[in-house]
Amino acid sequence: MSDADPATDASGHRARLRKRLIEGGSDALLDHELIEYLLALVTPRQDTKPRARALLAEFGSLGAVLTADAESLTRAGLSETAIAALKIAQASALRLLKSEVAERPVLGSWPALIDYLHATMAHRLTESARVLHLNTRNMLIRDELVSEGSIDQAAIYVREVARRALELGSAAIILAHNHPSGDPSPSRQDIDLTRTIVAALKPLGIQVHDHVIIGARGNISLRSEGLI
């Protein structure tokens, strides 16, 4: 029987997916097959391929499916158990990416930081902001979500950023936020806020290394753009 009709041969189809995954590694399965197999683990007597394809069509990408909130996934027809399967995959991926950032000086492992921020923030439907606190060796002290807002705004309070940096003994920080529109181009407000934070922290001896804006279509470093 062929993979085109898994409903009549679910166990054989899933066995083939499992074999491809184990032998071929992370690139062996297509995006819809990864979701399909995750859902199959918690719904063993159902054909999960149509649901996997429907999720990709609704959310737009594998990353968007995995990072979707529970309410959105429930509206898409998933059970709590199925949502948990997706969330454990997301949590594992983020933990792995974050470990790559935490184990080395951040400025020397910039691609790993961007990968982590993209996985964490790129597909969020609302704007959110993070502050990464670094020590004198540019090692990560703390990664904190400081704001969750609307589809086009998340508040960052300069006084709170300064207070927290002093509390943690941060030598430097990196700001990051996402643009749910997918376009990472900085707004005038993004630039002005960054410069205000730079000015507020400079007398405290705390450097702002960068402000990274993350979008589904890429990322922009304000420092690389010469904006700070």
C-alpha positions in Angstrom: 0.0 0.0 0.0 1.2 3.5 -0.7 1.9 6.5 1.5 -0.9 8.3 -0.4 -3.5 6.2 1.5 -2.3 6.0 5.2 -5.8 5.6 6.5 -5.9 2.1 5.1 -2.4 1.3 6.3 -1.7 3.6 9.2 0.8 1.4 11.0 2.8 0.8 7.9 2.8 4.4 6.9 3.9 5.5 10.4 6.6 2.8 10.5 8.0 4.2 7.2 8.0 7.8 8.7 9.7 6.5 11.8 12.4 4.7 9.7 13.1 7.7 7.6 13.4 9.9 10.6 15.7 7.6 12.5 17.9 6.8 9.5 17.8 10.2 7.8 17.8 12.7 10.6 16.1 16.0 10.9 15.8 16.7 7.2 14.4 13.3 6.3 10.7 14.4 6.8 8.8 17.2 5.3 7.2 19.8 7.5 3.8 18.3 7.3 5.2 14.9 8.1 6.9 16.1 11.2 3.6 17.5 12.5 1.8 14.4 11.3 4.1 12.1 13.3 3.9 14.3 16.4 0.1 14.1 16.3 0.2 10.4 15.6 2.1 9.8 18.8 -0.9 11.0 20.8 -3.7 9.9 18.4 -2.5 6.5 17.3 -5.7 5.3 15.7 -6.3 8.3 13.5 -5.0 9.4 10.2 -3.1 12.6 11.2 -1.9 13.7 7.7 -5.0 15.7 6.8 -4.8 17.5 10.2 -1.1 18.2 9.7 -1.7 19.7 6.3 -4.6 21.8 7.5 -2.5 23.2 10.3 0.3 24.2 7.9 -2.3 25.8 5.6 -3.9 27.7 8.5 -0.8 28.9 10.3 1.6 29.2 7.3 4.7 27.3 8.4 6.1 24.7 10.8 7.5 27.4 13.0 4.1 29.2 13.2 2.4 25.9 14.1 4.8 25.1 16.9 4.7 28.6 18.3 1.0 29.2 18.1 -0.7 29.7 21.4 -2.9 27.0 22.9 -6.1 29.0 22.3 -5.4 29.3 18.5 -4.5 25.6 18.3 -7.7 24.7 20.2 -9.7 26.7 17.7 -7.9 24.7 14.9 -9.4 21.6 16.4 -6.6 20.1 18.4 -7.1 18.4 21.7 -5.1 19.3 24.8 -3.0 16.2 24.4 -2.2 17.1 20.8 -1.3 20.7 21.7 1.0 19.3 24.4 2.8 17.2 21.8 3.5 20.3 19.7 4.6 22.3 22.7 7.0 19.7 23.9 8.7 19.8 20.5 8.8 23.6 20.6 10.2 23.6 24.2 12.9 21.0 23.3 14.0 23.0 20.2 14.2 26.3 22.2 16.1 24.6 25.0 18.6 23.3 22.5 19.0 26.7 20.8 19.3 28.6 24.0 22.0 26.2 25.3 24.1 27.2 22.2 23.8 30.8 23.3 24.3 30.3 27.0 27.5 28.3 26.7 29.6 30.8 24.7 30.2 34.6 24.7 27.1 36.0 22.9 29.0 38.3 20.6 31.2 35.5 19.4 28.2 33.3 18.6 25.9 35.8 17.0 24.3 33.4 14.5 23.3 31.1 17.3 21.7 34.1 19.1 19.7 35.0 16.0 18.6 31.4 15.5 17.3 31.4 19.1 15.6 34.7 18.8 14.0 33.8 15.5 12.7 30.5 16.9 11.4 32.3 20.0 9.8 35.4 18.5 9.5 35.3 14.7 6.1 33.7 14.5 4.3 35.3 17.4 1.0 37.0 16.5 1.6 39.8 19.0 4.6 42.0 19.6 6.9 41.1 22.5 10.2 42.3 23.8 13.1 40.6 25.5 16.2 41.9 27.3 19.3 39.7 27.3 21.6 40.5 30.2 25.4 39.8 29.8 28.3 39.8 32.2 31.8 41.3 31.6 32.7 38.3 29.4 29.6 38.8 27.3 28.1 35.5 28.7 24.4 35.4 29.1 23.2 36.1 32.7 19.5 36.2 32.1 17.1 36.2 29.1 13.9 37.9 30.1 10.6 38.5 28.4 9.8 42.1 29.5 6.7 42.9 27.6 3.9 41.3 25.6 1.6 43.7 23.7 -0.7 44.0 20.8 -0.2 43.1 17.1 1.9 46.3 16.6 3.3 47.4 20.0 5.0 46.1 23.1 6.0 48.5 25.8 9.6 48.7 27.1 10.1 50.9 30.1 13.5 52.5 30.3 13.5 52.8 34.1 12.6 49.1 34.5 15.4 48.0 32.0 17.9 50.1 34.0 16.7 48.8 37.4 16.9 45.2 36.3 20.3 45.6 34.8 21.6 47.0 38.0 19.9 44.3 40.0 21.5 41.6 38.0 24.9 43.3 37.8 24.8 43.4 34.0 27.8 44.7 32.1 25.8 44.9 28.9 22.4 44.1 27.4 20.9 43.2 24.1 17.4 44.3 23.3 15.2 42.3 21.0 11.6 42.5 19.9 9.5 41.0 17.1 7.3 42.5 14.3 4.3 40.3 13.8 3.9 41.8 10.3 7.0 39.8 9.3 8.9 42.9 8.2 11.8 43.6 10.6 12.3 47.2 9.4 12.7 49.5 12.5 10.2 52.1 13.1 11.1 55.7 14.2 9.8 54.7 17.7 12.1 51.6 17.8 15.1 53.8 17.0 14.2 56.6 19.5 13.5 54.1 22.3 16.8 52.3 21.7 18.8 55.6 21.8 16.9 56.6 25.0 17.9 53.3 26.7 21.5 53.7 25.5 21.7 57.2 27.0 20.1 56.1 30.3 22.5 53.1 30.8 25.7 54.8 29.7 26.2 56.8 33.0 25.6 53.4 34.8 28.5 51.8 32.9 26.2 49.4 31.1 26.5 49.0 27.4 23.7 48.4 24.9 25.4 46.1 22.4 22.4 46.0 20.0 18.7 46.0 19.4 17.6 43.2 17.2 14.2 43.2 15.5 12.9 39.8 14.5 10.4 39.1 11.7 9.3 36.1 9.9 11.0 37.5 6.8 14.3 38.2 8.5 16.0 40.2 11.2 17.7 43.6 11.5 20.4 44.8 13.9 20.1 48.5 14.7 23.8 48.6 15.3 24.7 47.0 12.0 22.4 49.6 10.4 24.3 52.4 12.1 21.2 53.5 14.0 22.8 53.3 17.5 
